[in-house]
Amino acid sequence: MKKLMTNKRTRMALVLPSVIAAGLFTMGAANADAGWFGKDKRDRGENHYERMEKMSDMLDMSDEQEAQLKVILKSAKEGKKESKGSRRETRKEMMLLSPDDPEFMAKVEKQADMAASHMKAKMLTFAQVRKDVYAILTEEQKQKMQRLMEKRMKKMEERNK
């Protein structure tokens, strides 16, 4: 009887770590496939224009519309690159501020105002791009785009519950 118990313990000692390792490997592979590794928030969050490029397929755009869309998005992407450098500088300046400085709160407030103005400019630029894209669409495409956006917003609401 004692020998049988030892065998069970030995088998359990060998099987349990193997099962745990297999489970961890499976979870890691699933997460990598889902895009969790190698992408940070900035990579996921700044795909507005890439999504708009895919819109030409979803809305069955004509060749002329696709050409106009590419021109609009190309100019928007160039503006985005310029603003990205200034955001990095602002973030760097913020990190270099010392809480021991007597003017610390005033400097932080100045940085916050700059960040707010950058966000406002970013939102206005994106709104202008959307307006320009909307202007090249037919009435049927506009309705389809509205349905797609409603569907996407519904998915976002469900995900955030």
NULO-693520 format. One line per 2 residues: number of its first residue (from 0); their letters; for each residue x, y, z of C-alpha. Coordinates in nm, 4 decimals, m for minus. Layout:
BEGIN
NUM	A	X:Y:Z ~ ...
***
This chain:
BEGIN
0	MK	0.0000:0.0000:0.0000 ~ 0.2822:0.2361:0.0871
2	KL	0.4495:0.1715:m0.2489 ~ 0.1254:0.2540:m0.4323
4	MT	0.0984:0.5927:m0.2525 ~ 0.4524:0.6760:m0.3484
6	NK	0.3768:0.6002:m0.7110 ~ 0.0696:0.8254:m0.7025
8	RT	0.2691:1.1096:m0.5525 ~ 0.5479:1.0617:m0.8022
10	RM	0.3057:1.0579:m1.0920 ~ 0.1271:1.3655:m0.9569
12	AL	0.4576:1.5436:m0.9084 ~ 0.5394:1.4802:m1.2738
14	VL	0.1969:1.5380:m1.4265 ~ 0.0921:1.8557:m1.2434
16	PS	0.3863:2.0743:m1.3562 ~ 0.3427:1.9467:m1.7120
18	VI	m0.0257:2.0429:m1.7129 ~ 0.0510:2.3875:m1.5697
20	AA	0.3275:2.4461:m1.8262 ~ 0.0971:2.3416:m2.1119
22	GL	m0.1736:2.5776:m1.9876 ~ 0.0665:2.8701:m1.9602
24	FT	0.2046:2.8001:m2.3062 ~ m0.1475:2.7908:m2.4516
26	MG	m0.2421:3.1194:m2.2843 ~ 0.0756:3.2850:m2.4089
28	AA	0.0148:3.1670:m2.7642 ~ m0.3463:3.2884:m2.7552
30	NA	m0.2427:3.6300:m2.6237 ~ 0.0307:3.6647:m2.8859
32	DA	m0.2166:3.5749:m3.1575 ~ m0.4628:3.8313:m3.0225
34	GW	m0.2009:4.1049:m3.0514 ~ m0.1332:4.1682:m2.6830
36	FG	0.2424:4.1390:m2.7184 ~ 0.4403:4.3794:m2.9338
38	KD	0.1727:4.6466:m2.9332 ~ 0.1263:4.9178:m2.6798
40	KR	m0.1637:5.1558:m2.6357 ~ m0.0245:5.4057:m2.8832
42	DR	m0.0072:5.1419:m3.1566 ~ m0.3665:5.0365:m3.1028
44	GE	m0.5085:5.3826:m3.0466 ~ m0.3763:5.5669:m3.3475
46	NH	m0.5217:5.3537:m3.6239 ~ m0.7984:5.5964:m3.7222
48	YE	m0.6614:5.6601:m4.0669 ~ m0.5756:5.2955:m4.1297
50	RM	m0.9373:5.2051:m4.0532 ~ m1.0532:5.4768:m4.2913
52	EK	m0.8367:5.3268:m4.5662 ~ m1.0187:4.9954:m4.5256
54	MS	m1.3469:5.1811:m4.5567 ~ m1.3098:5.1970:m4.9355
56	DM	m1.3665:4.8203:m4.9515 ~ m1.6585:4.8220:m4.7090
58	LD	m1.8384:5.1048:m4.8894 ~ m1.7679:4.9846:m5.2443
60	MS	m1.6040:5.3119:m5.3453 ~ m1.5327:5.3947:m5.7077
62	DE	m1.1751:5.4370:m5.8294 ~ m1.2140:5.8159:m5.8255
64	QE	m1.3429:5.8102:m5.4674 ~ m1.0552:5.5848:m5.3604
66	AQ	m0.8038:5.8255:m5.5157 ~ m0.9647:6.1191:m5.3333
68	LK	m0.9648:5.9210:m5.0074 ~ m0.5930:5.8456:m5.0439
70	VI	m0.5148:6.2157:m5.0958 ~ m0.7170:6.3168:m4.7896
72	LK	m0.5607:6.0517:m4.5664 ~ m0.2074:6.1178:m4.6924
74	SA	m0.2275:6.4832:m4.5913 ~ m0.3788:6.3881:m4.2540
76	KE	m0.1018:6.1367:m4.1825 ~ 0.1657:6.3976:m4.2566
78	GK	0.0091:6.6336:m4.0042 ~ m0.0082:6.3543:m3.7487
80	KE	0.3653:6.2880:m3.7778 ~ 0.4453:6.6536:m3.7114
82	SK	0.2312:6.6698:m3.3992 ~ 0.3718:6.3429:m3.2634
84	GS	0.7155:6.4999:m3.2178 ~ 0.5755:6.7946:m3.0245
86	RR	0.3790:6.5594:m2.7957 ~ 0.6987:6.3694:m2.7183
88	ET	0.8775:6.6921:m2.6305 ~ 0.5914:6.7998:m2.4034
90	RK	0.5956:6.4630:m2.2265 ~ 0.9722:6.4819:m2.1848
92	EM	0.9513:6.8330:m2.0379 ~ 0.6823:6.7177:m1.7954
94	ML	0.8935:6.4275:m1.6726 ~ 1.1914:6.6582:m1.6164
96	LS	0.9967:6.8892:m1.3842 ~ 1.0939:6.8575:m1.0202
98	PD	0.8257:6.8579:m0.7484 ~ 1.0775:7.0414:m0.5273
100	DP	1.0634:7.3448:m0.7571 ~ 0.8551:7.6282:m0.6003
102	EF	0.6991:7.6935:m0.9433 ~ 0.6164:7.3246:m0.9955
104	MA	0.2359:7.3578:m0.9976 ~ 0.2458:7.6602:m1.2293
106	KV	0.4693:7.4702:m1.4715 ~ 0.2467:7.1629:m1.4563
108	EK	m0.0577:7.3799:m1.5253 ~ 0.1212:7.5279:m1.8273
110	QA	0.1988:7.1756:m1.9502 ~ m0.1656:7.0747:m1.8968
112	DM	m0.2829:7.3730:m2.1019 ~ m0.0425:7.2791:m2.3808
114	AA	m0.1664:6.9184:m2.3732 ~ m0.5260:7.0396:m2.3906
116	SH	m0.4501:7.2581:m2.6912 ~ m0.2757:6.9649:m2.8643
118	MK	m0.5781:6.7424:m2.7977 ~ m0.8123:7.0098:m2.9315
120	AK	m0.6050:7.0425:m3.2486 ~ m0.5986:6.6640:m3.2903
122	ML	m0.9754:6.6359:m3.2520 ~ m1.0403:6.9213:m3.4944
124	TF	m0.8050:6.7697:m3.7512 ~ m0.9729:6.4312:m3.7260
126	AQ	m1.3161:6.5942:m3.7547 ~ m1.2041:6.7778:m4.0696
128	VR	m1.0771:6.4529:m4.2212 ~ m1.4091:6.2843:m4.1463
130	KD	m1.5944:6.5777:m4.3020 ~ m1.3778:6.5629:m4.6159
132	VY	m1.4272:6.1877:m4.6483 ~ m1.8009:6.2238:m4.5928
134	AI	m1.8160:6.4832:m4.8720 ~ m1.6896:6.2353:m5.1353
136	LT	m1.9464:5.9665:m5.0475 ~ m2.2766:5.9047:m5.2229
138	EE	m2.5995:5.9097:m5.0243 ~ m2.6136:5.5280:m5.0169
140	QK	m2.2523:5.5081:m4.8948 ~ m2.3248:5.7637:m4.6227
142	QK	m2.6121:5.5503:m4.4941 ~ m2.3974:5.2376:m4.4990
144	MQ	m2.1184:5.4218:m4.3181 ~ m2.3675:5.5340:m4.0517
146	RL	m2.4833:5.1735:m4.0003 ~ m2.1225:5.0532:m3.9709
148	ME	m2.0436:5.3224:m3.7156 ~ m2.3529:5.2374:m3.5110
150	KR	m2.2548:4.8709:m3.5158 ~ m1.9024:4.9582:m3.4020
152	MK	m2.0301:5.1826:m3.1217 ~ m2.2590:4.9043:m3.0038
154	KM	m1.9613:4.6657:m2.9879 ~ m1.7642:4.9228:m2.7900
156	EE	m2.0486:4.9662:m2.5409 ~ m2.0760:4.5907:m2.4926
158	RN	m1.7007:4.5621:m2.4409 ~ m1.6997:4.8390:m2.1782
160	K	m1.9778:4.6888:m1.9654
***
